[in-house]
Amino acid sequence: MQTIEKWKQFDDIQSENFCDVDDETTSDMEYIDLSLNIERFTGYSGISTQRIWSAIYNENCFFLPESKLYYNLRQKRLNADKLCLEGRTFYRLISGLHSSISIHLCAQYFFPSVGGGYSGSDGRWGPNLDEFRRRFDPEKTDGEGPGWLKNLYFIYLIELRAIYKARDYFHSQNYFTGNQTDDIHTKQLLTENLFQQIEPFANYFNENDLFKNGNEELKADFREHFRNISRIMDCVGCDKCKLWGKLQVQALGTSLKILFAESPIQLQRSEIVSLFNGFTQLSTSIYRLEHVFKTCLRNHIEL
């Protein structure tokens, strides 16, 4: 068994994956219709979520040891001048992911009726401005909230860059949904619409600025610590939270794989599904930030 474990460790090092990709052939695999299970507030909160996010932020292998304080990495000011470029990038990716998830929860928040419990049948869904302020208002976050929101745009540009970089790969693929009309329409939307729309913004991030001088050891550390984040998501106690958390993490991991892989791009179906759905989640977060929360804050509208 020790020998097999060593083989696995060696294979993991050689792999260019930034996430563990689940085996779709396992008997306990479930297929979920994402359109019927939208990302929104579930009531999952408290110490459990704090432990998950603490573990995720502490996976930043570039933080100095004294910075590893329990769940303080999000709350306290980041000493960016003490981090290398790769360390700042890692932090901003996780922070942007955190911001995206938080905005979805604030935008699709459940308000129970008076005397009612937590159920979709005894209340209403809608944006919660107070919760948004609690998470991002400069006065409530020691001035850090706006920076966290900027990191949302940062991770968006990275995933946009990855999708555009892989355009030749997606052009060459066969699309199969089980419906020939949908197959043609899907490929047209991607190759004739999306790529044209994102092209003007595709060079706002340059992956070649990272891991310069052939620093493969640093890249391997970066990859392994990010892979650990996908494993941490398996510890989430809320199934719907785990679903969307793993999807967004895999979307980011797939983006990093595209940007930093040395060999020709090869993606599994689950990676492609995660990539485009994750990018959709980031796009939706930005839309809600610009058209719901910023507008309400600007006009002082109570929701």
N, C-alpha and C positions, 0 to 999 in steps of 0.2 A: 504493500500500500504506500509506503514511503517513496518508493521508486516512481509509482504512478503519479503521486502528488508532485514530485519534482518535474516529471514530464509536463504536467499541467501548468506549473509555474513557468516553465520555459516557454510553452506555447503561448501563455498569456503575455509574456514579455515581447514575443515576436509579433503578436497580433497588433493590427493597427486600429482595432476597435476601441472607442472611448467608453463604451457601455457593454455590459453583459447582455447579449441578445438571447431572449428566451427561445427554447426549442419548441417550434410549433407542432411537433409530432407527439409531444407528451400527452398522456391520456387525460391529465387534469387541466389541459389548456382550455380556456373559455374565450369565445369571440363576443365582443361587446359592440353594440350599435352606439357610437359616440353621439349621434344626433339625438338619441333618446336619453342620454346620460350627460347632460351639459355640465360644465364646470361652474359650480356656484357654492354658496355657503351651506355647510352640512351640520354645523354645530360642533364639529371636531375642533377642540381648542384646549387651552390650559397647558399643564406641565408636559403632556404627551407631545404636543406640537413643538414646544420649546426644546425638548430633548432631541427631536428629529432635526430641527434647524441648527441647534448647537453642534450636533455631530457633522452636519453638512458643512457648516462654516469652518469647523476645525479640520476638515480635510484639506484645507489650503496648506499644502506642504511648504509654502514660501513664507508663512507667518513666523515671526520670531517666537521662541518657546514661551516667553513671558506674555505674549499676546493671547495665548490659548486659555482664556477665561470662560467659564461655563456660560454659554449663550450671551456673552457680552460683545461678541464680534460684530453683531448687527447694530447694537445700541451705541457702542463707544466709537469715538472718532478713529478712523483708519489712519495709521501712520504711513501714508503712501510713500513718503520719502525714504522709508526704511525697507521698502519692498522693491524687488527687481520688476522689470516690465511684465514678465510672465506672472509674477505674483499679483500685481495689480489687475492684470487681465482675468486671472482666475477669480479673484474677489468680485470683480464687476460682473462677470458672468453669473455667479451665484446670486449676487444681489439683484441683478436684473430679472433673473428667474423668480426670485422671491417676490419682487415687486409685481410681476405679471400675475402670479397666483393671487397675491393680496388684492389686486384691483378686480379680478374676477369675483372674488368673494364679496368685496364691497359693492360691486355692481349688481350682483344677484344675491341679495341678502334677504333673509326671511324674517318678517315681522309678524309674530304670532298675535292672534286676536286676544282681547282681554280675557284672562283666565284660561287661555288655550295653551297647549303644550307645543312641542316642536313637531309639527306635522304640516305637510303641504296642503292640507285640507281645511285648516282652521286659522288662516292668516293670509298674508299677501307677500309677494316677492317684489323687490325693487332696490334701487340704489340706496346706500346708507352713507350719507355725507359725514355723519359723526364718526363712523368707523374709519372712513377714509382719512379724516383729520387725525384720528388717534394714531394711525399708522404712518402718516407722511407729513403732517403739519410741522414746520420748523420749530415752533414753540414746544411741541410735544416730543420731538425727536432730537433735541440738542442740536438743531440746525442741520441734521443729516438727511431728513426726508427728501428734499429736492434732489440731492445727490443720488439717492436710491432710485428716484424716478428717471434720472438721466441714464442710469445703468440699464433701464428697460429699453431705451433707444439703442444703447450700445449692443446688447444681445440681439436685438432686432436686426441691426446692420450686419452682424456676424452671420446670422442664419440666412439673411438675404444674399450676402456675398457667397455663401456656400452653395445655395440653390443655383445662383447664376454660374458659378464656376463649374457646376456639374451639368450645364445645359447640353453639352454634346452627348453626355451619357444618356440623359433623358430623351434626347432626340432619337437616339439609336434603339431605344427600348420598345418592345411590344407591350401594348396595354390590354389587360384582360380583366373585365369586370363581370363577364358572363352575359353581357348584352353588347352586341356589335356596334349599335348606334352610340351607346354610352362610351365604348372604347374610343371611337373616332372623336367624339366630342371632348372627352377628357384630354386626349393628346393635343387637340387643337387649342383648348384653353391654356394648356401648359406651354406649348412650344410657340404658339402664335399670339398669345395674349400676355401671360405672366412674364415671360422673359423680356418682352419689349417694355413692359411697365417698370420692371426693376432695373433695367440696364443703366439708366442714368445715375443710380445710386450704388452700383455694384463695386465701385472702387473706393468707397469711403473708408473701408477697412483693408489693411494690407497684412496678410498673414505672414509675409516674408520678414516682417519686423521682429517676429518672435523666433526664438531658438536659433539665433544666428551662430555662425562659425561651427555649424554641424554639431551642436550640443545635444546629442542623442540621449544622453543620460538624463538631462533635464526634461526633455520631451517625454521620456519613458515615465519619469516621476509624475509629471503633469497628467499623463494618460491614466496611470494607475490610480492616482488619487481621485480623478474624476470618475473612474470606473467604480470606485468605492461608494460614490454618491448614489449610483444606480442601485447598489446593494442596500444602502441605507433606506432607500424608498420602500424596500420590501418590508420594513419594520413599521410602516405607517398603519395605524389601527383602524382607519376608516377606508373602506373599499373604494368608494368613489374618489376620495382624496388620493389614494394610492394609484388609481387608474390614471388620473390626470397628471399627478406628480411624475410617475414613471414615463408617461408619454412625453412630457415636456423635457425631462432629463434626457431621454433617448433622442429627441429631436435635436437638442444641443450637442449631444455626443456624436450623432450622425453628421452634423455640420462640422464639428472639429475633425472627424475622420476624413471628410471630403477635403478640408483645407490643408491637412497636414500629412495625408497618406503619401508614401513614396511610390507605391505601386498604382496601376490603373484602378479607377473607382469601380468597386463591386458592392452593391447594396442588396440586402434582403428586402422582401416585400414589407415586413414589419418596420424596417428602418425608413423606407420611403413613406409609409403611412404616417409614422411618427413625425418625420421631417415636415411634411406639409400641414399636418394638423397642428403641430407645435408652432409653426410659423403663423398659422391662422390665429392661434391663441394670443401670440404676441401682437399681431396686427389688431385683434379685437381689443386687447388691453390698451393699446395706444389710442384707438378710436374712442373708447370709453373715457380715457383720461382727458382727451382733447375736447370731446363733445358732451360729456356729462359732468365730470367732476370739476374740471377747470372752469367751465361755464357757470356752474353752481357757486363755486367759490368766488368767482369774479362778480357775480350778481347777488351774492349773499342769500341765495335761495335755500330754504330749508326743505329737505326732501321727506 
